[in-house]
Amino acid sequence: MAKMCDICGKKPSAGNNVSHAHNITKRRFLPNLQNVRALVNGTPKRMSVCTSCIKAGKVIKNVRKSKPAFNATK
């Protein structure tokens, strides 16, 4: 699975870890991706979407129909 948003194309970016002694090592900043069931052209599809796209409303979530609750007391 590529660590990339299916909506906006956000990908990992590179940077540096800087310690107190100013030792510098490379690091990666990963996007906050969530797996969601979204409606694409009216059909549900599993997508890997970043949270900023979910928060901005760029994704229409597909809501599964839940089973009716079992009532033990009659």
N, C-alpha and C positions, 0 to 999 in steps of 0.2 A: 504494500500500500504506500503510495507516495504521500508525503506529508505536505499536501497542498489542498487548499480550499477549492471545492468544485464550483463555487459561485464567483468569487473575486480573484482566484488564482494566487492568494497569499501563500508564500513559501518560506522555508527557514532562511534566516539571515545570519551572517557571521559577525563576530565581534571578539572582544578580548576579556578574559578574566584578569583582574588586576588585584594582586594581593597587597597586604599592608607594606611589605618590603618592595613593592612595585615590580614583582615578577609578573611577566605577562605571558599568558598561554591562550591559545585559540579556544573559542567556544561557539555554540550555535544557539540562536534564539528561535525556538519552535513556535508556530502559531497554535493557538488554543482551538484544536479541532474537536468536533463532536460528531458522532454518527447519528444521523436523523433520518426518519422516513418522511420524505417530502413529496409533494405532488408536482410532477413534471409532465406537462401536457395532459393533465387529467388522470395520470396513472401514478400509483405510489412507487417510489424508488428510494433505495438506501443511498445516502450521500454523505460525504465527509465535508462538513461545513464549519467555518470558523465562527466563534461566538459573536463577533462584531456583525456578521451578516445576519445571524439569527436575531440579534437585538435590533438591527435596523429594519427588520421585517422583509428582507429580501427572499426569505424562504417561507413557503406555505407548508406548514406541517400537516401530515396526514394523520388523522385520529382514527385509531382502530376501534371498531365496535366492540364494546365489552359484553361479556356474558351477563345475563340477569343474575342478581344476587340471590343466593339460596337462603330461603327463610325457614329456619328449623321450627319455629313456633307457629302453630296454626290455630 
